[in-house]
Amino acid sequence: MIEATALTKRYGSRTAVDNVDFTVRPGTVTGFLGPNGAGKSTTMRMIVGLDKPSAGSVTVNGKAYREHRAPMREVGVLLDAKAVHTGRSAYKHLLAMGATHGIGRARVQEVMELTGLASVARKRVGGFSLGMGQRLGIAAALLGDPATLILDEPVNGLDPEGVQWVRKLVRHLAAEGRTVLLSSHLMSEMAQTADHIIVLGRGRVLADAPVSDIIAGAGGSTVRVRTPRPELLAQALPDAQQTPLSDGAISLNGVTAEQVGEAAAVHGVVLHELTPVASSLEEAYMALTQDEVEYRAGGAVPVGGTR
Amino acid sequence: MTATSVSIPRGARLSFGGLVRSEWIKFTSLRSTYWSSGIILVLWVLLALLLSSVANFSAIDPMTGEDLPATDELRQSATMSAVTSGVMFGMLVAGIQGVLSISGEYSTGMIKSSLAAAPGRLGMYAAKGVVTFVWMFLLGAVSVLAAYLVAMPFLSADDMLAPLGAEELVAMLGAATFLGFVGLFGLGIGTLVRSGAGGIAIVVGVLMVLPMALGIFSIWIEWISDVIPYMFDSAGNAMMTIPGGDGTPTPTGMMTTLEPGMAALVALAWTAASLLLGALALKGRDA
């Protein structure tokens, strides 16, 4: 459980994180979503005490991070891929990290196997690809078998297989009851991995809601259909909003692909195409970050409670 | 998968002993450590070889050019100069190594991992200090003893060898301790400025440029020559000097030097000041 209260970070006149409140709960994957400079990394750095908040506070499991007797057992953190001395081997890096908490070789071996690093364990980190660096960062985060994981852009630089692996790992860790906070600017990635999303823009919380709510709030998902008898389909689906597309297809708003298919079958409407359009989290996100003032006035999406 | 890991000891937690072990692993897993330590040892021994092979010149009266009878005092000074002159190189490399032990973490981003594991920060810093001091002290001790062994045959051939008595051992101890101090001085400066180049410039400045500049200015401004013995490198040199029989400071050329105990305190003060500045920066600034 991570709780931020009125968390603020200023660098000179620039406010990187502006009076932010949020709670990250155990057993779920919570995503920090936002463009570059939105304050995702700064917030994560404040959680683990690397940066001091200018105002407000953030706690991990009820205490400031630094007050824990075994910080690595509370929180595992991947800040950026290469928070590692390039002259050292992966094995020695993990061994040195573990040694601080009396965690020895057996566990180092375990996390290296878990992250697929065993074959490059003795190689110097300087020669690692970005993907290997990410795996090493994740291995380090898992060293203390922590109750909370904070992963900043964990899929950055990973190949598709690696992305799959991170997604499964993160889901698995949350299913074990751990608190997982990860950041990304890849909305599609978030849609598939996170249960709950906190959208940050210019240091503020723009939205704090389950993934489905965020998508719904931005106008819902759309369905693309192609039919020789659009007027019949319109009768079959009186609630759906139809928008003709330039290629002759129709975009339907406010209905699911299942509803369209069933209605078409009942009314005997021939369909040549029926496609759910999945990029809507991206659109939701663009709508949110594009004009935050308008958003806050309109309140189209469920917002972080305290705002 | 990881939920019930049996490979983590029960009650595993952050401790100072763990931090020291961690820093030891970090220090000994970098090639640069062995390079720089090797350079110190080799240069130190070579210099001892060179100086001991020309030690018979110490027994020549500089005014008349005649041979002087070898006295115990002359033997002592020839022997000690042969075996401790390596500190001149050693201190530079030790200082640089001290800077790099922390600036390397900043330049690679490792510092974020280190401080996330030890969010109190000062524990990690103190552990780094322990490792740096112990390594440099042992390196100095090994180097000075190796230098003595290498110089022995040449010195005794010229009847210039001083046996390893208490005074000689104390001076050697002073050399090794000074090397440890310089390593810590570098660590403090490196933590303060966070940059390898900047830190090395300051360390070299304090150890070499400052005393040279003061030496030049003391020609015009007399009181400056009173300050020179309190410089870090002068104090370091005095730490490995055997004082004259009556315990008064031994004149070396024009310069007066501090008595070794006092010199050790002065060198310690330089070290402590640097470490304190580093600690304040580490604790106060964002990582």
Contacts between the chains, C-beta under 8 A, distances in Angstrom:
chain1	res1	chain2	res2	distance
A	45	B	112	7.9
A	45	B	286	7.6
A	45	B	287	7.6
A	48	B	116	4.9
A	48	B	119	6.8
A	49	B	115	7.4
A	49	B	116	7.6
A	49	B	119	4.2
A	50	B	112	6.0
A	50	B	115	6.0
A	50	B	116	6.5
A	50	B	286	6.6
A	50	B	287	4.2
A	51	B	286	4.3
A	51	B	287	7.2
A	52	B	286	6.3
A	65	B	119	5.6
A	66	B	119	3.8
A	66	B	120	6.0
A	69	B	13	4.8
A	69	B	14	6.5
A	70	B	12	6.4
A	70	B	13	3.7
A	70	B	14	5.8
A	71	B	14	6.2
A	71	B	116	7.2
A	71	B	117	6.6
A	71	B	118	7.4
A	71	B	119	5.5
A	72	B	14	7.4
A	72	B	116	8.0
A	72	B	117	5.4
A	73	B	8	7.9
A	73	B	12	6.7
A	73	B	13	7.1
A	75	B	116	7.9
A	77	B	116	5.1
A	79	B	109	7.9
A	79	B	112	5.0
A	79	B	113	7.7
A	79	B	116	7.2
A	80	B	109	6.6
A	80	B	112	7.8
A	82	B	108	6.9
A	82	B	109	5.3
A	83	B	108	8.0
A	83	B	109	4.3
A	83	B	110	6.2
A	83	B	111	7.9
A	83	B	112	4.2
A	83	B	113	4.5
A	84	B	108	6.6
A	84	B	109	6.9
A	84	B	110	5.7
A	84	B	113	6.6
A	85	B	26	7.2
A	85	B	30	7.1
A	85	B	104	6.1
A	85	B	105	6.5
A	85	B	108	4.8
A	85	B	110	4.2
A	86	B	108	5.2
A	87	B	30	4.9
A	87	B	31	6.3
A	87	B	32	6.7
A	87	B	104	7.4
A	87	B	108	7.9
A	88	B	26	7.1
A	88	B	29	5.0
A	88	B	30	6.1
A	89	B	29	6.8
A	92	B	25	6.1
A	92	B	26	7.8
A	92	B	29	3.8
A	93	B	29	8.0
A	93	B	113	8.0
A	95	B	25	5.5
A	96	B	22	4.8
A	96	B	23	7.7
A	96	B	25	4.1
A	96	B	26	4.8
A	96	B	29	7.1
A	97	B	22	7.1
A	97	B	113	6.3
A	97	B	117	5.7
A	98	B	22	8.0
A	99	B	18	5.5
A	99	B	19	8.0
A	99	B	21	4.4
A	99	B	22	3.9
A	99	B	25	5.7
A	100	B	14	5.9
A	100	B	18	4.8
A	100	B	19	5.4
A	100	B	21	8.0
A	100	B	22	4.5
A	100	B	117	4.7
A	100	B	118	5.7
A	100	B	124	7.9
A	101	B	12	5.0
A	101	B	13	5.9
A	101	B	14	5.5
A	101	B	15	7.8
A	101	B	18	5.9
A	101	B	117	7.2
A	102	B	9	5.8
A	102	B	12	4.6
A	102	B	13	6.9
A	102	B	15	6.7
A	102	B	18	5.1
A	103	B	8	5.5
A	103	B	9	7.2
A	103	B	12	5.4
A	104	B	7	7.9
A	104	B	9	7.4
A	106	B	7	3.7
A	107	B	5	6.6
A	107	B	7	4.2
A	107	B	8	5.2
A	109	B	7	7.6
A	110	B	2	7.9
A	110	B	5	6.7
A	110	B	7	5.2
A	114	B	1	6.8
A	114	B	2	7.1
A	140	B	113	6.3
A	142	B	2	6.1
A	144	B	8	7.2
A	144	B	12	7.5
A	145	B	2	5.4
A	145	B	3	7.7
A	145	B	5	4.7
A	145	B	8	5.6
A	172	B	1	6.4
A	173	B	2	7.6
A	176	B	2	7.7
A	176	B	3	4.8
